[in-house]
Amino acid sequence: MDRSQIENRRTRRVRMKQALRVRPADPKDGEFEELGTTQNVSQGGVYFVTQRENYYEGMHLRVMVPYSTTGAQNYEYHGKITRVEELADKKRGIAIRFISSTSKKPSKS
């Protein structure tokens, strides 16, 4: 079986659109914030589509999902990019595996 066809997920994923906020965890990756929408989610991670070129496999991120500007349900996760897919129209699919989560709701900053 081709390696690309092997299922590496630990938990089932579900097609679900949720707002998310993504920021680099490492200062060497610069400072930016991206607000987007998930394409699918699982207990162990998320997948979203972007036009940014900043992302690379192995990059560590701070991810809030679901994200709300009111901060009502925001939980932050430390994640690592496990896959970057080149898509049509200069878009990229980003797969993030959660490494850990904060035990409390982060500030609205």
ZADO-1210 file (C-alpha; in nm, 4 decimals, padded with zeros to 6 digits):
<atoms>
<atom x="00.0000" y="00.0000" z="00.0000" code="MET" pos="1"/>
<atom x="00.1257" y="00.3483" z="-00.0905" code="ASP" pos="2"/>
<atom x="00.2389" y="00.5468" z="00.2181" code="ARG" pos="3"/>
<atom x="00.0134" y="00.8385" z="00.1163" code="SER" pos="4"/>
<atom x="-00.2890" y="00.6083" z="00.1443" code="GLN" pos="5"/>
<atom x="-00.2174" y="00.4941" z="00.4998" code="ILE" pos="6"/>
<atom x="-00.4538" y="00.6424" z="00.7583" code="GLU" pos="7"/>
<atom x="-00.2463" y="00.8157" z="01.0298" code="ASN" pos="8"/>
<atom x="-00.5310" y="00.9708" z="01.2295" code="ARG" pos="9"/>
<atom x="-00.5811" y="00.8586" z="01.5877" code="ARG" pos="10"/>
<atom x="-00.9395" y="00.9860" z="01.6032" code="THR" pos="11"/>
<atom x="-01.2217" y="01.0113" z="01.3516" code="ARG" pos="12"/>
<atom x="-01.2598" y="01.3419" z="01.1710" code="ARG" pos="13"/>
<atom x="-01.5865" y="01.5157" z="01.0963" code="VAL" pos="14"/>
<atom x="-01.6649" y="01.7711" z="00.8273" code="ARG" pos="15"/>
<atom x="-01.7432" y="02.0753" z="01.0347" code="MET" pos="16"/>
<atom x="-01.7046" y="02.4436" z="00.9734" code="LYS" pos="17"/>
<atom x="-01.5906" y="02.6238" z="01.2874" code="GLN" pos="18"/>
<atom x="-01.4233" y="02.9613" z="01.3202" code="ALA" pos="19"/>
<atom x="-01.0581" y="02.9402" z="01.4183" code="LEU" pos="20"/>
<atom x="-00.7673" y="03.1713" z="01.4924" code="ARG" pos="21"/>
<atom x="-00.4112" y="03.0643" z="01.4130" code="VAL" pos="22"/>
<atom x="-00.0864" y="03.2285" z="01.5268" code="ARG" pos="23"/>
<atom x="00.2752" y="03.1112" z="01.5203" code="PRO" pos="24"/>
<atom x="00.4003" y="02.9680" z="01.8497" code="ALA" pos="25"/>
<atom x="00.7672" y="03.0368" z="01.7716" code="ASP" pos="26"/>
<atom x="00.8893" y="03.3993" z="01.7365" code="PRO" pos="27"/>
<atom x="01.1238" y="03.2927" z="01.4538" code="LYS" pos="28"/>
<atom x="00.8145" y="03.2404" z="01.2359" code="ASP" pos="29"/>
<atom x="00.7159" y="03.6069" z="01.2663" code="GLY" pos="30"/>
<atom x="00.4005" y="03.7588" z="01.4028" code="GLU" pos="31"/>
<atom x="00.0729" y="03.7135" z="01.2206" code="PHE" pos="32"/>
<atom x="-00.2801" y="03.6118" z="01.2986" code="GLU" pos="33"/>
<atom x="-00.5131" y="03.4322" z="01.0653" code="GLU" pos="34"/>
<atom x="-00.8858" y="03.4011" z="01.1155" code="LEU" pos="35"/>
<atom x="-01.0395" y="03.1206" z="00.9142" code="GLY" pos="36"/>
<atom x="-01.2819" y="02.8326" z="00.9074" code="THR" pos="37"/>
<atom x="-01.2118" y="02.4641" z="00.9570" code="THR" pos="38"/>
<atom x="-01.2965" y="02.2181" z="00.6808" code="GLN" pos="39"/>
<atom x="-01.2910" y="01.9260" z="00.9204" code="ASN" pos="40"/>
<atom x="-01.2120" y="01.8619" z="01.2851" code="VAL" pos="41"/>
<atom x="-01.1296" y="01.5728" z="01.5127" code="SER" pos="42"/>
<atom x="-01.0483" y="01.5342" z="01.8773" code="GLN" pos="43"/>
<atom x="-00.6822" y="01.5439" z="01.7779" code="GLY" pos="44"/>
<atom x="-00.6646" y="01.8278" z="01.5263" code="GLY" pos="45"/>
<atom x="-00.8094" y="02.0445" z="01.2515" code="VAL" pos="46"/>
<atom x="-00.7766" y="02.1050" z="00.8779" code="TYR" pos="47"/>
<atom x="-00.8310" y="02.4428" z="00.7132" code="PHE" pos="48"/>
<atom x="-00.7625" y="02.6149" z="00.3822" code="VAL" pos="49"/>
<atom x="-00.5592" y="02.9338" z="00.3438" code="THR" pos="50"/>
<atom x="-00.3861" y="03.1493" z="00.0846" code="GLN" pos="51"/>
<atom x="-00.0930" y="03.2272" z="00.3162" code="ARG" pos="52"/>
<atom x="00.2460" y="03.0897" z="00.2251" code="GLU" pos="53"/>
<atom x="00.3893" y="03.1206" z="00.5794" code="ASN" pos="54"/>
<atom x="00.2969" y="02.7678" z="00.6860" code="TYR" pos="55"/>
<atom x="00.5325" y="02.4692" z="00.6654" code="TYR" pos="56"/>
<atom x="00.5301" y="02.1091" z="00.7839" code="GLU" pos="57"/>
<atom x="00.6565" y="02.0873" z="01.1421" code="GLY" pos="58"/>
<atom x="00.5626" y="02.4489" z="01.2249" code="MET" pos="59"/>
<atom x="00.4248" y="02.4982" z="01.5766" code="HIS" pos="60"/>
<atom x="00.1095" y="02.7059" z="01.6131" code="LEU" pos="61"/>
<atom x="-00.1307" y="02.8440" z="01.8703" code="ARG" pos="62"/>
<atom x="-00.4817" y="02.7539" z="01.7571" code="VAL" pos="63"/>
<atom x="-00.8128" y="02.8708" z="01.9015" code="MET" pos="64"/>
<atom x="-01.1106" y="02.6642" z="01.7934" code="VAL" pos="65"/>
<atom x="-01.3950" y="02.7335" z="01.8071" code="PRO" pos="66"/>
<atom x="-01.3019" y="03.1022" z="01.7938" code="TYR" pos="67"/>
<atom x="-01.5337" y="03.3842" z="01.8918" code="SER" pos="68"/>
<atom x="-01.4516" y="03.7543" z="01.9139" code="THR" pos="69"/>
<atom x="-01.6441" y="03.7633" z="02.2423" code="THR" pos="70"/>
<atom x="-01.4110" y="03.5007" z="02.3886" code="GLY" pos="71"/>
<atom x="-01.7103" y="03.3049" z="02.5167" code="ALA" pos="72"/>
<atom x="-01.5948" y="02.9607" z="02.3977" code="GLN" pos="73"/>
<atom x="-01.2319" y="03.0136" z="02.3052" code="ASN" pos="74"/>
<atom x="-00.9884" y="02.7377" z="02.3986" code="TYR" pos="75"/>
<atom x="-00.6296" y="02.7516" z="02.2845" code="GLU" pos="76"/>
<atom x="-00.4334" y="02.4513" z="02.1625" code="TYR" pos="77"/>
<atom x="-00.0661" y="02.4111" z="02.0876" code="HIS" pos="78"/>
<atom x="-00.0479" y="02.2409" z="01.7501" code="GLY" pos="79"/>
<atom x="00.1999" y="02.1193" z="01.4929" code="LYS" pos="80"/>
<atom x="00.1483" y="02.1177" z="01.1167" code="ILE" pos="81"/>
<atom x="00.1572" y="01.7608" z="00.9914" code="THR" pos="82"/>
<atom x="00.0697" y="01.8270" z="00.6275" code="ARG" pos="83"/>
<atom x="00.0600" y="02.1151" z="00.3789" code="VAL" pos="84"/>
<atom x="-00.1290" y="02.0479" z="00.0564" code="GLU" pos="85"/>
<atom x="-00.1045" y="02.2635" z="-00.2540" code="GLU" pos="86"/>
<atom x="-00.4584" y="02.3208" z="-00.3818" code="LEU" pos="87"/>
<atom x="-00.6111" y="02.5022" z="-00.6788" code="ALA" pos="88"/>
<atom x="-00.6203" y="02.8828" z="-00.7040" code="ASP" pos="89"/>
<atom x="-00.3028" y="02.9296" z="-00.4960" code="LYS" pos="90"/>
<atom x="-00.4721" y="02.7871" z="-00.1880" code="LYS" pos="91"/>
<atom x="-00.3120" y="02.5512" z="00.0626" code="ARG" pos="92"/>
<atom x="-00.4668" y="02.2920" z="00.2902" code="GLY" pos="93"/>
<atom x="-00.3155" y="02.2893" z="00.6399" code="ILE" pos="94"/>
<atom x="-00.3470" y="01.9860" z="00.8696" code="ALA" pos="95"/>
<atom x="-00.2722" y="02.0566" z="01.2361" code="ILE" pos="96"/>
<atom x="-00.2311" y="01.7954" z="01.5091" code="ARG" pos="97"/>
<atom x="-00.3005" y="01.9201" z="01.8603" code="PHE" pos="98"/>
<atom x="-00.0096" y="01.8632" z="02.0968" code="ILE" pos="99"/>
<atom x="-00.1656" y="02.0110" z="02.4094" code="SER" pos="100"/>
<atom x="-00.4412" y="02.2442" z="02.5215" code="SER" pos="101"/>
<atom x="-00.4634" y="02.5146" z="02.7799" code="THR" pos="102"/>
<atom x="-00.6680" y="02.4282" z="03.0845" code="SER" pos="103"/>
<atom x="-00.8292" y="02.7696" z="03.0950" code="LYS" pos="104"/>
<atom x="-00.9748" y="03.0107" z="02.8457" code="LYS" pos="105"/>
<atom x="-00.7039" y="03.2471" z="02.7141" code="PRO" pos="106"/>
<atom x="-00.7393" y="03.6220" z="02.7080" code="SER" pos="107"/>
<atom x="-00.9110" y="03.7903" z="02.4121" code="LYS" pos="108"/>
<atom x="-00.5834" y="03.9378" z="02.2835" code="SER" pos="109"/>
</atoms>
